[in-house]
Amino acid sequence: MDQFQTFCDTLNRRQFIKNASMGLGAAALSGLVSNSLVGSGAAPTGLHFTPKAKRVIFLFMAGGPSQLDLFDYKPDLEKLHGMELPSEITKGQRVTAMTKGKRKDICASIFKFAPQGESGLMMSELLPHLSKHADDLCLIKSTHTEAINHDPAKTFFCTGSEMPGRASMGSWLSYGLGTLNRDLPDFVVLSSAFWSGKVNVQALYSRLWGTGFLPGKHQGIAFQSVGDPVLFLSNPKGVDRTSRKEMLDFVAKINSEQEIQTGDPEIKTSIAQQEMAFRMQMSVPELTDLSQESQSTLDMYGPEVSESGSFARNCLLARRMAERDVRFVQLFHRGWDHHRGLPTHIRGQARDVDQPISGLLTDLKQRGLLDDTLVVFAGEFGRTTYAQNLTPGDRTDYGRDHHPRCFTTWMAGGGIKGGISYGETDEFCYNVVKDPVHVRDLHATMLHQLGIDNNRLIFPFQGLDQKLTGVEKAHVIKDIIA
């Protein structure tokens, strides 16, 4: 009640001074309001240097994929299988409560690897379709982070901080670069339905695509897999498009008068978002209508492309959004948390994503979009070389624990070199031994490809110039840039 009364008193004072036209006093107060409210919501203008990418498609594998079974080939582990991981390798690193104090037996991958493409990148048999794009991929095998549990690790990857409440990657790009298509959101989120055999599927939270302290208009828009792609997109019964427009115009007029009185920038955000929602009634149905796609295109993405909410369908929608210059598209695919049953579950996960991602890369390339679209593949962390729930002599049912100290991510397109492997892990795939890449370095590199200096994309909040890459030094990975 006290906060509400304070707001009312402040509003009354502003109205009194404004209406009384008190000369310099009114001008001074107007300046204060502008600096404290409107000024703090203004985005920077202009790029810091010539961009090589215009947009990003971020493929987020929630749960932590096993790099040992997908990308980081370690044939010598077969000789060490079943042996306890030496203490000089673990170096007292933090482990989860699930393996704390327990024996840590090395577990070699049961999956075969083979060189792919002209580059000869080693790729797992689990990814036969993606392997065809080896010469387009930059495998970053030395990625690392601090968080060892899912929620803080996902939050850090998506927002640059383990603490909830910070602005997400897509929101930063919307804020810093603005829109390329006035009829669609700058930032769209697609979450796929998961494979029926999945276990340990963590929830996704809207704060992973939230604006945090940034103006609300930069919020990510989550498309739904059932019903209207966007909530309340359709008009209620008895309301046609003309009457809806008249209603929005009337509400916008009231909101504009309120904004003049209070100086609250979020009112402008509401007006803009209501107008965007009206335009989306036309643009979103056209975007999500796949009837004009050729059969050959649909076949590239795999048989599940016709299923609403599938990862395959979301990959095709991501390509359609790239065509329409949506700035940032983030696909979440859950179910990679394999503490047991890994041989079975990772096969299902790989089947979910392998052909759709291959189809996406092929489709982008054929349409000339891969050159200026940065595609990123990552999970919140990797998996351990030691096994969980391993029965001696039985390699059909085991798992791997969380491992933030080294894991593999990859980039393609958007001015990134293809057919290369960057960074190295030790023979146990437990520590980075060459060219470490922190998650904030990935963020800095992503921004760099879009023409942004990560140190200059800032927003003042709580006495600090906030950045996606935080207060610690972030490095652009220059060796992977074409």
LUMLUMMAR-715037 format. One record per residue (C-alpha): residue in one letter; x negated, y, z. Coordinates in steps of 0.001 Angstrom, whole numbers, plus 500000, padded with zeros to 6 digits. Layout:
 residuo     px     py     pz
       A      X      Y      Z
...
END
This chain:
 residuo     px     py     pz
       M 500000 500000 500000
       D 497150 502417 500822
       Q 495558 501866 497384
       F 498900 502438 495673
       Q 499484 505652 497618
       T 495958 506862 496773
       F 496659 506226 493080
       C 499922 508145 493284
       D 498239 511068 495085
       T 495468 511144 492467
       L 498005 511045 489662
       N 500017 513864 491251
       R 496901 516011 491635
       R 495925 515463 487991
       Q 499394 516273 486766
       F 499576 519401 488901
       I 496243 520744 487718
       K 496935 519842 484099
       N 500387 521385 484066
       A 499238 524479 485904
       S 496530 525055 483249
       M 493994 526138 485827
       G 491276 527203 483398
       L 487785 526120 484383
       G 489086 523923 487209
       A 491175 521904 484786
       A 488289 521680 482326
       A 485931 520484 485044
       L 488371 517826 486216
       S 488919 516720 482617
       G 485172 516279 482274
       L 485024 514147 485405
       V 487895 511956 484244
       S 486285 511551 480822
       N 482928 510511 482297
       S 484298 508094 484853
       L 486981 506400 482792
       V 487022 506959 479071
       G 483271 507354 478682
       S 482506 504038 480374
       G 484601 502172 477832
       A 482987 503523 474697
       A 481007 500981 472662
       P 477578 501805 471212
       T 477530 502657 467547
       G 475182 501473 464828
       L 472851 498486 464570
       H 469344 498468 465961
       F 467933 496815 462827
       T 469066 495080 459654
       P 471123 491982 460569
       K 470749 488599 458915
       A 474101 487352 460207
       K 477542 488919 460362
       R 479310 486365 462520
       V 478795 483386 464843
       I 480430 479965 465120
       F 479455 478535 468504
       L 480022 474788 468969
       F 480044 474204 472729
       M 479816 470560 473818
       A 481150 470814 477369
       G 479827 468201 479768
       G 476190 468012 478694
       P 475295 465797 475676
       S 472375 463394 476068
       Q 469504 464798 474028
       L 467692 461461 474415
       D 470393 459671 472474
       L 471066 462352 469849
       F 468034 464496 468986
       D 464896 464020 471120
       Y 463233 460841 469876
       K 461142 459118 472563
       P 460137 455663 471269
       D 457492 455119 473977
       L 460201 455013 476638
       E 461003 451489 475481
       K 457719 450321 477010
       L 458610 452053 480294
       H 462242 450963 480436
       G 463246 449872 483931
       M 460204 451422 485615
       E 460716 454093 488255
       L 460108 457638 487043
       P 456772 458765 488523
       S 456924 461417 491238
       E 454295 463501 489427
       I 456823 463887 486605
       T 459802 464871 488747
       K 457599 467325 490721
       G 460210 467688 493426
       Q 462788 469075 491024
       R 466319 469422 492281
       V 468671 466565 491438
       T 472409 466202 491892
       A 473958 464663 494976
       M 474814 461632 492834
       T 471158 460555 492524
       K 469530 462261 495498
       G 467511 459747 497491
       K 468131 456954 494975
       R 465655 455083 492797
       K 465304 456708 489374
       D 464707 454011 486777
       I 463737 455013 483252
       C 466279 454114 480595
       A 465259 454192 476937
       S 467890 455012 474349
       I 469548 452002 472745
       F 470236 453981 469571
       K 468000 453974 466511
       F 466400 457119 465096
       A 465161 457742 461569
       P 463565 460647 459652
       Q 466092 462650 457654
       G 465881 465020 454708
       E 462756 466445 453146
       S 461795 467815 456545
       G 461773 464365 458131
       L 463575 465484 461281
       M 464247 462488 463517
       M 467986 462058 464016
       S 470061 459464 465855
       E 472174 456852 464120
       L 475083 458345 466086
       L 475069 461315 463679
       P 475007 459903 460136
       H 476917 462850 458607
       L 475069 465630 460412
       S 471768 463931 459514
       K 472433 464865 455886
       H 471990 468500 456973
       A 468617 467957 458628
       D 467013 470506 456311
       D 469508 473151 457468
       L 468995 472569 461201
       C 466578 474134 463641
       L 466399 471713 466584
       I 465361 473545 469751
       K 464186 470727 472018
       S 462794 472881 474809
       T 465988 474593 475954
       H 466279 474918 479728
       T 468418 476557 482383
       E 468713 476699 486183
       A 472239 475508 486985
       I 472561 471784 487646
       N 476352 471590 488055
       H 478918 472012 485312
       D 480849 475112 486326
       P 477900 477457 486977
       A 476027 476042 483972
       K 478949 476591 481581
       T 479557 480022 483065
       F 475893 480945 482546
       F 475820 479741 478955
       C 479015 481597 478060
       T 478431 484823 480022
       G 474726 485044 480896
       S 475412 484689 484624
       E 476278 481818 486965
       M 478550 484215 488840
       P 482113 484447 487494
       G 483364 487824 486343
       R 480774 488729 483712
       A 481513 489432 480061
       S 481331 486511 477631
       M 479187 486223 474498
       G 482019 486932 472096
       S 483216 489896 474132
       W 479735 491413 474042
       L 479672 491085 470258
       S 483124 492594 469902
       Y 482047 495479 472139
       G 478710 496051 470410
       L 479638 495464 466778
       G 483346 496137 466512
       T 485818 494493 464192
       L 485461 493315 460605
       N 489144 492420 460176
       R 491788 494660 461734
       D 494470 491958 461381
       L 492696 489263 463417
       P 490916 489269 466792
       D 487148 489779 466905
       F 486762 486741 469168
       V 488745 483488 468894
       V 488496 480364 471063
       L 489513 476877 469904
       S 489578 473965 472350
       S 489990 470492 470875
       A 491991 467563 472135
       F 489637 464881 473396
       W 488841 461300 472535
       S 491163 458884 474394
       G 488317 457029 476102
       K 486875 460080 477831
       V 486285 460366 481547
       N 484904 463168 483730
       V 486490 465898 481634
       Q 486064 469219 483433
       A 488513 472039 483069
       L 487880 475071 480890
       Y 488525 478494 482409
       S 489616 481643 480599
       R 486747 483523 482251
       L 484411 481653 479861
       W 485812 483876 477106
       G 486826 486820 479308
       T 485717 490446 479141
       G 484600 490792 482747
       F 483722 494466 483180
       L 484091 495305 479469
       P 487317 496906 478186
       G 490121 494389 477866
       K 490429 494747 474094
       H 487278 492622 473712
       Q 488924 489585 475337
       G 488656 486258 473519
       I 491969 484965 472168
       A 492542 481272 472814
       F 494519 479580 470058
       Q 496947 476871 471169
       S 497008 473387 469639
       V 500773 472953 470151
       G 503508 475370 469045
       D 502591 478909 468066
       P 498798 479254 467671
       V 499032 482348 469875
       L 501522 482582 472733
       F 504661 484643 472002
       L 503660 485074 468363
       S 507163 484362 467094
       N 509999 486803 467599
       P 512727 485776 470053
       K 516084 484785 468591
       G 518033 487814 467422
       V 514914 489981 467018
       D 513708 490619 463466
       R 510411 492162 462392
       T 511876 495630 461864
       S 513453 495842 465310
       R 510256 494495 466882
       K 508239 497237 465177
       E 510678 499884 466409
       M 510357 498525 469947
       L 506532 498549 469783
       D 506520 502110 468430
       F 508731 503246 471307
       V 506547 501468 473897
       A 503401 502919 472310
       K 504856 506430 472606
       I 505570 505933 476312
       N 502119 504427 476869
       S 500446 507309 475025
       E 502143 509835 477286
       Q 501040 507842 480333
       E 497466 507667 479020
       I 497362 511464 478627
       Q 498509 511846 482217
       T 496178 509289 483826
       G 493160 509004 481530
       D 493212 505230 482005
       P 491389 503607 479014
       E 493163 500300 479546
       I 496384 501934 478380
       K 494745 502512 474997
       T 493703 498869 475089
       S 497320 497825 475655
       I 498529 499950 472747
       A 495853 498553 470433
       Q 496513 494967 471484
       Q 500270 495316 471010
       E 499681 496661 467513
       M 497231 493826 466837
       A 499794 491281 468048
       F 502325 492693 465580
       R 499867 492376 462684
       M 498925 488871 463814
       Q 502507 487765 463242
       M 501597 487899 459559
       S 497873 487098 459580
       V 497783 484115 461988
       P 500380 481931 460224
       E 498505 482510 456959
       L 495206 481678 458687
       T 496437 478406 460176
       D 498312 477218 457071
       L 496062 474582 455512
       S 498427 473711 452673
       Q 496313 475596 450127
       E 493124 473695 451005
       S 492069 471164 448378
       Q 492064 467473 449237
       S 488320 467341 448653
       T 487830 470062 451254
       L 490040 468297 453782
       D 488161 465051 453191
       M 484857 466713 454089
       Y 486071 467282 457638
       G 487270 463721 458186
       P 490597 461957 458719
       E 491506 463854 461896
       V 491621 467211 460115
       S 495388 466847 459784
       E 495850 466406 463539
       S 496718 469578 465420
       G 494151 470328 468117
       S 491491 467970 466762
       F 487872 469072 466595
       A 487958 468435 462837
       R 490903 470779 462329
       N 489268 473406 464533
       C 486096 473241 462436
       L 488139 473904 459300
       L 489919 476773 461049
       A 486503 478150 462034
       R 485493 478221 458355
       R 488741 479993 457459
       M 488055 482540 460213
       A 484519 483049 458917
       E 486005 483798 455480
       R 488210 486409 457107
       D 485309 487921 459047
       V 486291 486983 462579
       R 483169 488058 464441
       F 482809 485201 466960
       V 484509 481791 466921
       Q 483842 479450 469841
       L 484832 475789 469670
       F 484936 473857 472949
       H 484776 470068 472829
       R 484887 468370 476209
       G 484021 464892 477451
       W 480204 464730 477278
       D 479731 464037 481012
       H 478569 460419 480883
       H 477570 459184 484327
       R 478500 455670 483311
       G 479726 453934 480200
       L 477441 456149 478100
       P 476920 453664 475220
       T 480680 453525 474657
       H 481616 457107 475398
       I 478851 458821 473453
       R 479827 456817 470376
       G 483335 458223 470682
       Q 482089 461759 471215
       A 479705 461572 468259
       R 482505 460216 466073
       D 484634 463219 467101
       V 482102 465833 466046
       D 479712 464332 463489
       Q 481715 464499 460266
       P 483591 467726 461158
       I 480353 469631 461822
       S 478848 468239 458638
       G 481967 469311 456770
       L 481767 472781 458299
       L 478134 473252 457257
       T 478827 471933 453756
       D 481905 474117 453368
       L 480141 477255 454569
       K 477211 476554 452273
       Q 479367 475944 449201
       R 481199 479216 449753
       G 478030 481246 450316
       L 478935 481869 453947
       L 476151 479962 455719
       D 473573 482606 454828
       D 475278 485192 457026
       T 477039 482892 459509
       L 475019 481719 462501
       V 476135 478264 463658
       V 475031 477277 467174
       F 475388 473861 468857
       A 474845 473492 472615
       G 476007 471984 475877
       E 475549 473515 479315
       F 472537 471252 480064
       G 471084 467865 479090
       R 470874 464408 480659
       T 468181 462608 482627
       T 465765 460001 481321
       Y 466656 457853 484311
       A 469870 455904 484414
       Q 472856 455833 486719
       N 474823 452688 487472
       L 472332 450554 485534
       T 472560 446815 486069
       P 469144 445139 485602
       G 469007 443448 482218
       D 472266 445039 481065
       R 472144 448089 478806
       T 475802 448169 477832
       D 477171 450112 480802
       Y 475129 452884 482356
       G 475031 456664 482488
       R 472678 459605 482796
       D 472745 462428 485323
       H 472693 466208 484735
       H 469340 467625 483658
       P 468821 471382 483201
       R 465024 471279 482828
       C 465023 470317 479141
       F 467654 469646 476526
       T 468263 470131 472808
       T 470315 472826 471133
       W 470332 473711 467465
       M 470995 476622 465128
       A 471736 476758 461421
       G 472320 479528 458894
       G 472299 483222 459737
       G 468641 483724 458838
       I 467321 480795 460900
       K 464705 478436 459429
       G 466075 475023 458531
       G 464437 471622 458793
       I 462270 472436 461803
       S 461877 471220 465352
       Y 460899 473863 467891
       G 459523 473178 471354
       E 458438 469886 472885
       T 459221 467815 475949
       D 456918 465373 477719
       E 456914 461653 476951
       F 459688 461141 479532
       C 461881 463938 478140
       Y 461887 465403 481622
       N 459817 468604 481347
       V 459095 471179 478642
       V 455438 471074 477595
       K 455476 473500 474650
       D 457415 476637 473674
       P 460050 476802 476440
       V 463351 478421 475468
       H 465620 479677 478225
       V 469338 480073 477571
       R 468893 483834 477770
       D 466318 483503 474937
       L 469006 481851 472834
       H 471313 484759 473620
       A 468612 487271 472677
       T 467916 485457 469404
       M 471596 485260 468548
       L 471972 489019 469127
       H 468816 489704 467126
       Q 470173 487893 464085
       L 473239 490115 464280
       G 471107 493257 464313
       I 471187 493896 468071
       D 468324 494479 470498
       N 469466 492624 473620
       N 467810 495242 475830
       R 469840 498041 474243
       L 473279 496430 474279
       I 474316 497639 477738
       F 477365 498548 479767
       P 477094 500541 483030
       F 478788 498695 485902
       Q 478221 498737 489665
       G 475168 500951 489342
       L 473407 498718 486814
       D 473105 498703 483042
       Q 474616 495254 482491
       K 473366 493063 479617
       L 474311 489655 478260
       T 470719 488572 478894
       G 470662 489897 482473
       V 467861 491656 484311
       E 465150 489086 483614
       K 463053 489216 480456
       A 464578 487490 477444
       H 462537 486656 474347
       V 463647 486475 470755
       I 462404 483152 469292
       K 460633 484744 466360
       D 459061 481514 465092
       I 462448 480121 464064
       I 463551 483192 462107
       A 463291 482919 458322
END
